[in-house]
Amino acid sequence: MAGPRRDTRGIVDAPELFARVRFRRREPAEPLRPYLEHYWLIDWDLAEPYASHVVPHPSVNIVFQRYGQTGDFGEVAGIGLELFTQKLEGRGRVCGIQFRPGGFRPFLPGRPGPTGTHGRPGRPGRPVSELTGRRIPLPDVFPSCSAAPPLVLGPEPDDARVAALDDFLLALHPVPDPQADRAMALADRIRRDRSIRRVAELADAAGLSTRSLQRLFAAYVGVSPKWVILRYRIHEALERAGTDAAVDWAGLATELGYSDQAHLVRDFTARVGVPPTAYAQPQPQPQPVVGPSP
């Protein structure tokens, strides 16, 4: 891992968001890097309410939150299937753990492993697809975690908060799992290799049947490989629209594997809330559609 990524993929109108909040990504401790994308930290102090919008990644997040005078709380956010909207107002703070697609399963209680508690064989792990589209209080997934770690949302500097996140995750004792490694590698290949446009192509490259690949993604990623392919298409289109008002949409549609420009426009509009050509110009934010995941 070369450090947290610096792109804004998935964030709708990133410059507008960054003008209102302090947003940064931080790298986890070395033993956690195989499983995590990064930590993400957001703080705000707003005179007027603001609605942020995100087209979710195919990633599970653990999110620790403080809004106004409400108490601190933590939750597990499964992969969000729709545009996620969060209203920010007053003062607040959020610290998130974004797992790599496939990287959350090794942390789940009852996950596969050489031994379970007290040296007994590990129990079959619950599929990550059970979390998809849901936001679940942290203790309901990790019974040993009754609340957010004190330092994570406190006034301490970022280094101390990151160290607290490291300690929290290491205490969950992730179990190495070759199938999780395989799922992470295949999801990463989809993200990086624009030539992967069909599930059958990915299955062939992995030496798996299409059905075996689908089962692997349901168990470890939480969504189908086709969903991941389509989501990374939209992230790429969103990133291009946000940085280049003169995008060749017909050419981009071909590059991303769409049958034509109209198909890209329909997909983009359904996921982001406005057509790509409109998004590329200064526009009001899309109407909030509250989704289940950050």
C-alpha positions as CSV (number, residue, x, y, z in Angstrom):
1,M,0.0,0.0,0.0
2,A,1.5,3.3,-1.1
3,G,-0.6,5.4,1.2
4,P,-4.2,6.6,1.1
5,R,-5.5,7.3,-2.4
6,R,-5.9,11.0,-3.3
7,D,-8.7,10.9,-5.8
8,T,-12.3,12.0,-4.9
9,R,-14.1,9.1,-6.6
10,G,-17.6,8.7,-5.3
11,I,-17.9,12.1,-3.7
12,V,-20.5,14.3,-5.4
13,D,-19.2,17.9,-5.8
14,A,-16.0,17.3,-3.8
15,P,-14.8,20.9,-4.0
16,E,-18.1,22.1,-2.4
17,L,-17.8,19.5,0.4
18,F,-14.1,20.3,1.1
19,A,-14.9,24.0,1.3
20,R,-17.2,23.2,4.3
21,V,-15.4,20.4,6.2
22,R,-11.9,19.3,7.1
23,F,-11.5,16.0,5.3
24,R,-8.4,13.9,5.4
25,R,-7.4,10.2,4.9
26,R,-4.9,8.4,7.0
27,E,-3.0,5.2,6.6
28,P,-3.5,2.4,9.1
29,A,-0.8,0.4,11.0
30,E,1.2,-2.1,8.9
31,P,-0.7,-5.2,10.0
32,L,-4.0,-3.7,9.0
33,R,-3.0,-2.5,5.5
34,P,-3.9,-5.7,3.7
35,Y,-7.5,-5.3,4.7
36,L,-8.1,-1.5,4.7
37,E,-8.3,1.2,2.1
38,H,-7.7,4.0,4.7
39,Y,-9.2,5.8,7.6
40,W,-11.2,8.9,6.8
41,L,-11.6,11.8,9.2
42,I,-14.1,14.7,8.9
43,D,-14.7,17.7,11.2
44,W,-17.1,20.6,10.6
45,D,-18.4,23.7,12.2
46,L,-21.2,25.1,10.0
47,A,-23.3,28.3,10.2
48,E,-25.8,26.8,7.7
49,P,-26.8,23.1,7.2
50,Y,-25.2,21.3,4.3
51,A,-26.1,18.0,2.6
52,S,-23.2,15.9,1.4
53,H,-23.7,13.2,-1.3
54,V,-21.7,10.1,-2.0
55,V,-22.0,7.3,-4.6
56,P,-20.8,4.5,-2.3
57,H,-17.8,2.3,-2.9
58,P,-18.2,-1.5,-2.8
59,S,-16.7,-1.3,0.7
60,V,-17.9,-1.9,4.2
61,N,-17.2,0.9,6.7
62,I,-17.1,1.2,10.4
63,V,-18.1,4.7,11.3
64,F,-17.7,6.5,14.6
65,Q,-19.9,9.7,14.8
66,R,-20.6,12.7,16.9
67,Y,-23.3,15.1,15.8
68,G,-24.0,18.3,17.8
69,Q,-24.9,17.4,21.4
70,T,-25.8,13.8,20.6
71,G,-23.7,11.1,22.3
72,D,-20.9,9.4,20.4
73,F,-21.9,6.2,18.7
74,G,-20.4,3.7,16.2
75,E,-22.0,1.6,13.5
76,V,-21.1,-0.9,10.8
77,A,-22.2,0.4,7.4
78,G,-22.7,-2.3,4.8
79,I,-22.3,-1.4,1.1
80,G,-24.8,1.3,0.1
81,L,-26.8,0.5,-3.0
82,E,-28.1,4.0,-3.6
83,L,-26.8,7.6,-3.4
84,F,-26.0,8.3,0.2
85,T,-26.9,11.7,1.6
86,Q,-25.9,13.0,5.0
87,K,-27.1,16.4,6.4
88,L,-24.3,18.2,8.3
89,E,-25.1,21.1,10.6
90,G,-23.6,22.8,13.6
91,R,-20.5,21.1,14.9
92,G,-19.6,17.5,14.4
93,R,-17.0,14.9,13.8
94,V,-16.9,11.5,12.0
95,C,-14.1,9.0,11.9
96,G,-14.4,6.1,9.5
97,I,-12.7,2.9,8.6
98,Q,-13.0,2.0,4.9
99,F,-12.2,-1.6,4.3
100,R,-11.0,-2.9,0.9
101,P,-13.8,-4.8,-0.9
102,G,-13.5,-8.2,0.6
103,G,-11.4,-7.0,3.5
104,F,-14.1,-6.8,6.2
105,R,-14.9,-10.5,6.4
106,P,-11.7,-11.5,8.3
107,F,-12.8,-9.3,11.2
108,L,-16.3,-10.7,11.6
109,P,-17.1,-12.8,14.6
110,G,-17.6,-16.5,13.7
111,R,-15.4,-16.0,10.6
112,P,-13.5,-18.9,9.1
113,G,-10.2,-19.7,10.7
114,P,-7.9,-22.4,11.9
115,T,-9.4,-22.3,15.4
116,G,-12.3,-20.6,17.1
117,T,-12.5,-19.5,20.8
118,H,-10.7,-21.7,23.2
119,G,-9.0,-23.5,20.4
120,R,-12.1,-25.1,18.9
121,P,-12.5,-25.2,15.1
122,G,-13.7,-21.9,13.7
123,R,-17.4,-21.5,12.8
124,P,-18.5,-20.7,9.3
125,G,-18.5,-16.9,8.9
126,R,-21.7,-14.9,8.0
127,P,-21.6,-13.6,4.4
128,V,-20.9,-9.9,4.1
129,S,-24.0,-9.7,1.8
130,E,-26.1,-9.9,5.0
131,L,-24.8,-6.3,5.8
132,T,-25.4,-4.9,2.4
133,G,-27.8,-1.9,2.4
134,R,-27.8,-1.8,6.2
135,R,-26.4,0.4,9.0
136,I,-26.0,-1.7,12.2
137,P,-25.1,-0.5,15.7
138,L,-21.5,-1.6,16.4
139,P,-22.4,-3.8,19.4
140,D,-24.8,-5.8,17.2
141,V,-21.9,-6.9,15.0
142,F,-19.1,-6.9,17.6
143,P,-20.7,-7.7,21.0
144,S,-17.4,-6.9,22.7
145,C,-17.6,-3.2,21.5
146,S,-20.1,-1.4,23.6
147,A,-19.2,2.2,22.4
148,A,-16.8,4.2,20.3
149,P,-13.2,4.2,21.6
150,P,-12.8,7.3,23.7
151,L,-9.9,8.8,21.8
152,V,-11.4,8.4,18.3
153,L,-13.9,11.3,18.6
154,G,-12.1,13.3,21.3
155,P,-10.0,16.5,21.0
156,E,-6.8,14.6,20.6
157,P,-4.6,15.3,17.5
158,D,-5.1,13.1,14.4
159,D,-2.1,10.9,15.2
160,A,-3.7,9.9,18.5
161,R,-7.1,9.2,16.9
162,V,-5.5,7.1,14.2
163,A,-3.6,5.1,16.9
164,A,-6.9,4.5,18.7
165,L,-8.4,3.2,15.5
166,D,-5.4,0.9,15.0
167,D,-5.8,-0.4,18.6
168,F,-9.6,-0.9,18.1
169,L,-9.1,-3.0,14.9
170,L,-6.1,-5.0,16.2
171,A,-8.1,-6.0,19.2
172,L,-10.6,-7.7,16.9
173,H,-7.9,-10.1,15.8
174,P,-8.5,-10.5,12.1
175,V,-8.0,-14.0,10.9
176,P,-5.9,-14.5,7.7
177,D,-8.2,-16.0,5.0
178,P,-7.0,-17.0,1.5
179,Q,-10.5,-16.5,0.1
180,A,-10.6,-13.0,1.4
181,D,-7.2,-12.3,-0.2
182,R,-8.6,-13.7,-3.5
183,A,-11.8,-11.6,-3.3
184,M,-9.7,-8.4,-2.5
185,A,-7.4,-9.1,-5.4
186,L,-10.2,-9.6,-7.9
187,A,-12.1,-6.5,-6.8
188,D,-8.9,-4.5,-7.1
189,R,-8.4,-5.9,-10.6
190,I,-11.9,-4.6,-11.6
191,R,-11.0,-1.2,-10.3
192,R,-7.6,-1.0,-12.1
193,D,-8.2,-2.9,-15.3
194,R,-10.6,-1.1,-17.6
195,S,-10.6,-4.2,-19.9
196,I,-12.7,-6.2,-17.4
197,R,-16.2,-5.4,-18.5
198,R,-18.0,-8.7,-18.1
199,V,-18.3,-11.1,-15.2
200,A,-17.4,-14.0,-17.5
201,E,-14.1,-12.3,-18.4
202,L,-13.2,-11.9,-14.7
203,A,-14.2,-15.5,-13.9
204,D,-12.0,-16.8,-16.8
205,A,-9.0,-14.7,-15.6
206,A,-9.5,-16.0,-12.0
207,G,-9.9,-19.6,-13.1
208,L,-13.3,-19.9,-11.6
209,S,-16.8,-20.6,-12.9
210,T,-19.1,-17.7,-13.0
211,R,-21.2,-19.1,-10.3
212,S,-18.2,-19.7,-8.0
213,L,-17.1,-16.1,-8.6
214,Q,-20.6,-14.8,-7.7
215,R,-20.6,-16.9,-4.5
216,L,-17.1,-15.6,-3.5
217,F,-18.3,-12.0,-4.0
218,A,-21.5,-12.5,-2.0
219,A,-19.6,-14.0,0.9
220,Y,-16.6,-11.7,1.0
221,V,-17.5,-8.4,-0.8
222,G,-21.2,-8.2,-0.2
223,V,-22.4,-7.5,-3.8
224,S,-22.1,-9.2,-7.1
225,P,-19.0,-8.8,-9.4
226,K,-21.3,-7.2,-12.0
227,W,-22.4,-4.6,-9.4
228,V,-18.7,-3.8,-8.7
229,I,-17.9,-3.4,-12.4
230,L,-20.9,-1.1,-12.9
231,R,-20.1,1.0,-9.7
232,Y,-16.5,1.6,-10.7
233,R,-17.7,2.7,-14.2
234,I,-19.8,5.4,-12.5
235,H,-17.0,6.4,-10.2
236,E,-14.7,7.0,-13.2
237,A,-17.4,9.0,-15.0
238,L,-18.1,11.0,-11.9
239,E,-14.4,11.8,-11.5
240,R,-14.1,12.8,-15.1
241,A,-17.2,15.0,-14.9
242,G,-15.9,16.7,-11.8
243,T,-12.5,17.6,-13.3
244,D,-13.1,18.2,-17.0
245,A,-16.2,20.1,-18.3
246,A,-15.2,19.1,-21.9
247,V,-15.4,15.4,-21.5
248,D,-16.0,13.4,-24.7
249,W,-18.9,11.4,-23.3
250,A,-19.3,9.2,-26.4
251,G,-15.6,8.3,-26.1
252,L,-15.8,7.7,-22.4
253,A,-18.9,5.5,-22.8
254,T,-16.9,3.3,-25.2
255,E,-13.8,3.3,-22.9
256,L,-15.9,2.2,-19.9
257,G,-17.7,-0.6,-21.9
258,Y,-21.1,1.0,-22.3
259,S,-23.1,0.1,-25.4
260,D,-23.5,3.8,-26.3
261,Q,-23.5,7.3,-24.8
262,A,-27.2,7.1,-23.9
263,H,-26.6,4.1,-21.7
264,L,-23.9,5.9,-19.8
265,V,-26.1,9.0,-19.4
266,R,-29.0,6.9,-18.0
267,D,-26.7,5.0,-15.6
268,F,-25.0,8.2,-14.4
269,T,-28.3,10.1,-13.9
270,A,-29.8,7.2,-11.9
271,R,-26.8,7.0,-9.6
272,V,-25.8,10.6,-9.2
273,G,-29.2,12.4,-9.6
274,V,-28.3,14.7,-12.5
275,P,-27.1,13.9,-16.1
276,P,-23.3,14.0,-16.6
277,T,-23.3,17.1,-18.8
278,A,-25.3,19.0,-16.2
279,Y,-23.0,17.8,-13.4
280,A,-20.0,19.0,-15.3
281,Q,-21.4,22.6,-15.0
282,P,-22.0,24.6,-11.8
283,Q,-25.4,23.3,-10.6
284,P,-27.4,23.0,-7.4
285,Q,-26.9,19.8,-5.5
286,P,-29.1,16.8,-6.5
287,Q,-32.2,16.3,-4.4
288,P,-31.3,14.2,-1.3
289,V,-32.0,10.5,-1.6
290,V,-31.1,9.1,1.8
291,G,-29.1,5.9,1.3
292,P,-27.9,3.2,3.7
293,S,-24.2,3.6,3.6
294,P,-21.4,6.2,3.4
